[in-house]
Amino acid sequence: MGRGRHGSGDARRRVGRSDRRDAAVAAQAPAGRRRSGGTRPAGRITVATSLLIALLGCVYGGFALLALSQSRNWTLVLPGRPYPAARAGLLKAGGWALLATALIIALVRDGPAFGLMLWVLMLAAGAALVIATLSVRRR
């Protein structure tokens, strides 16, 4: 009965055994698959990195479509084509849909708190990239 505040001593022994077992399994793993210090083998793109690239692509594409929905930017980017005033609404809808998709990707990737902050920061980065693209295109 008087075995201390943890109850029986068996719980501590079980934890010790599982730690030794995990260490033995990690030692037997191939060198490329070991996880030490949180480092990843070079050349591998993780799911989180892929989602981050998709997030930036959706934000950039969304802002690019919103920019192309304006006649001034349309004639700047596509000078030989007439501005499709009837389809400007489709360009705007596509732009907003891509921005909403970017929000969903950010929320799936990092959860509601950090994902929302990441989305807002990516909005700023995507808008800056579209502005830079349009500025280079003007020259």
C-alpha positions in Angstrom: 0.0 0.0 0.0 2.6 2.5 0.9 4.3 2.7 -2.5 4.5 6.5 -2.8 2.2 9.0 -4.6 2.2 7.2 -7.9 0.4 4.1 -6.7 2.2 1.0 -7.8 5.7 0.9 -9.1 4.6 -1.0 -12.1 3.6 2.1 -14.1 7.1 3.5 -13.9 8.6 0.2 -15.0 6.2 -0.1 -18.0 7.1 3.4 -19.2 10.8 2.6 -18.9 10.3 -0.6 -21.0 8.5 1.3 -23.7 11.2 3.9 -23.8 13.8 1.2 -24.2 11.7 -0.5 -26.9 11.3 2.8 -28.8 15.0 3.4 -28.7 15.7 -0.1 -30.0 13.3 0.3 -32.9 14.8 3.7 -33.7 18.3 2.2 -33.7 17.2 -0.5 -36.1 15.7 1.9 -38.6 17.6 2.7 -41.8 19.8 5.8 -41.6 17.6 7.8 -44.0 14.5 7.3 -41.9 15.8 8.2 -38.5 14.3 11.2 -36.8 16.9 12.9 -34.7 16.4 16.5 -33.6 13.5 17.1 -35.8 15.5 17.1 -39.0 14.2 15.7 -42.3 16.2 14.1 -45.0 17.2 16.5 -47.8 15.1 16.5 -50.9 11.8 15.4 -49.4 8.7 17.7 -49.7 6.3 17.1 -46.9 2.5 17.5 -47.0 2.8 20.7 -45.0 5.2 22.2 -47.5 2.9 21.1 -50.4 0.0 22.8 -48.8 2.0 25.9 -48.2 2.9 26.0 -51.9 -0.8 25.4 -52.9 -1.8 28.2 -50.5 0.5 30.7 -52.1 -0.6 29.5 -55.6 -4.3 30.0 -54.7 -3.7 33.4 -53.3 -1.6 34.5 -56.2 -4.1 33.1 -58.7 -7.0 34.7 -56.9 -5.5 38.1 -56.9 -4.4 37.8 -60.5 -7.9 37.0 -61.5 -9.3 39.9 -59.5 -6.7 42.2 -61.2 -7.6 40.8 -64.7 -11.3 41.6 -64.0 -10.4 45.3 -64.3 -10.2 46.6 -67.9 -7.0 48.6 -67.3 -5.0 45.5 -66.1 -6.6 43.3 -68.8 -5.3 45.6 -71.6 -1.9 45.7 -69.9 -1.5 42.0 -69.7 -3.3 41.0 -72.9 -3.0 44.0 -75.2 -4.3 42.3 -78.4 -7.5 40.9 -76.9 -10.6 43.0 -76.2 -11.8 43.3 -72.6 -14.6 40.8 -72.0 -17.0 43.0 -70.0 -19.6 40.3 -69.9 -17.1 37.9 -68.3 -15.6 40.2 -65.8 -18.0 38.8 -63.2 -16.7 35.3 -63.8 -13.1 36.5 -63.3 -14.1 38.1 -60.0 -16.0 35.0 -58.9 -13.0 32.8 -59.8 -10.7 35.2 -57.9 -12.8 35.1 -54.7 -13.2 31.3 -55.0 -9.4 30.9 -55.1 -9.0 33.1 -52.1 -11.7 31.1 -50.2 -9.9 27.9 -51.2 -6.7 29.4 -49.8 -8.4 30.0 -46.5 -9.6 26.4 -46.4 -6.1 25.2 -47.1 -4.6 27.4 -44.4 -7.2 26.2 -41.9 -6.6 22.5 -42.7 -2.8 23.0 -42.6 -2.5 24.8 -39.3 -5.8 24.9 -37.5 -8.1 27.9 -36.9 -5.8 30.2 -34.9 -2.5 30.0 -36.8 -4.2 29.1 -40.1 -6.2 32.4 -40.1 -3.0 34.4 -39.4 -1.1 32.5 -42.1 -3.9 33.2 -44.6 -3.8 36.9 -43.8 0.0 37.0 -44.2 -0.3 35.0 -47.5 -2.9 37.5 -48.7 -0.3 40.3 -48.2 2.4 38.3 -49.9 0.2 37.3 -52.8 -1.0 40.8 -53.4 2.5 42.1 -53.4 3.5 39.5 -55.9 0.6 40.4 -58.2 1.5 44.1 -57.9 5.2 43.3 -58.7 4.1 41.2 -61.7 1.9 44.0 -63.0 4.7 46.6 -62.4 7.2 44.5 -64.4 4.7 44.0 -67.1 4.2 47.7 -67.6 7.9 48.2 -68.6 
